[in-house]
């Protein structure tokens, strides 16, 4: 008799476990697609970061060139004023 009770409890536990795992298994394909999309976006973000760094370097260079040009304009104006 005890043997049947233990067997019934074990079977009940397995049924409960299967019912708990079923929704998780049903969501796995969506979770996988979401993970792939996140990895793709991470790659895009890294590419954008690299492009932003390049633009920053170019902007700094252009700033230096603008300052040099401004200094030259001031020198030319000073020479013409004398």
C-alpha positions as CSV (number, residue, x, y, z in Angstrom):
1,X,0.0,0.0,0.0
2,X,2.8,2.5,0.9
3,X,4.5,1.6,-2.4
4,X,1.4,2.7,-4.3
5,X,1.2,6.0,-2.4
6,X,4.8,6.8,-3.0
7,X,4.4,5.9,-6.7
8,X,1.3,8.1,-7.0
9,X,3.2,11.0,-5.3
10,X,6.1,10.6,-7.6
11,X,3.8,10.5,-10.6
12,X,2.0,13.6,-9.4
13,X,5.3,15.4,-8.9
14,X,6.3,14.6,-12.4
15,X,3.0,15.9,-13.8
16,X,3.4,19.1,-11.9
17,X,7.0,19.5,-13.1
18,X,5.9,18.9,-16.7
19,X,3.1,21.5,-16.4
20,X,5.6,24.0,-15.0
21,X,8.2,23.4,-17.7
22,X,5.8,23.4,-20.6
23,X,5.4,27.2,-20.8
24,X,9.1,27.8,-20.6
25,X,9.8,25.4,-23.4
26,X,7.1,27.0,-25.5
27,X,8.8,30.4,-25.1
28,X,12.3,29.3,-26.1
29,X,12.0,30.1,-29.8
30,X,10.9,33.7,-29.0
31,X,13.6,34.0,-26.4
32,X,16.2,32.8,-29.0
33,X,15.0,35.3,-31.6
34,X,15.1,38.1,-29.0
35,X,18.7,37.1,-28.0
36,X,19.8,37.2,-31.7
37,X,18.2,40.6,-32.2
38,X,20.0,41.9,-29.1
39,X,23.3,40.6,-30.3
40,X,22.7,42.3,-33.7
41,X,21.8,45.6,-32.0
42,X,24.9,45.3,-29.9
43,X,27.0,45.0,-33.0
44,X,25.3,48.0,-34.5
45,X,25.9,50.0,-31.3
46,X,29.6,49.1,-31.4
47,X,29.8,50.2,-35.0
48,X,28.0,53.5,-34.2
49,X,30.4,54.1,-31.3
50,X,33.4,53.6,-33.5
51,X,31.9,56.0,-36.1
52,X,31.2,58.5,-33.3
53,X,34.8,58.3,-32.2
54,X,36.1,58.9,-35.7
55,X,33.7,61.9,-36.1
56,X,35.0,63.3,-32.8
57,X,38.6,63.1,-34.0
58,X,37.6,64.8,-37.3
59,X,35.8,67.5,-35.4
60,X,38.8,68.2,-33.3
61,X,41.0,68.4,-36.3
62,X,38.6,70.8,-38.0
63,X,38.5,72.9,-34.8
64,X,42.3,73.2,-34.9
65,X,42.2,74.1,-38.6
66,X,39.5,76.7,-37.9
67,X,41.6,78.2,-35.1
68,X,44.7,78.3,-37.4
69,X,42.6,80.0,-40.1
70,X,41.3,82.5,-37.6
71,X,44.8,83.4,-36.5
72,X,45.9,83.8,-40.1
73,X,42.9,86.1,-40.8
74,X,43.8,88.2,-37.8
75,X,47.4,88.4,-38.9
76,X,46.3,89.5,-42.4
77,X,44.0,92.1,-40.9
78,X,46.8,93.4,-38.6
79,X,49.2,93.7,-41.6
80,X,46.6,95.6,-43.6
81,X,45.9,97.9,-40.7
82,X,49.5,99.0,-40.4
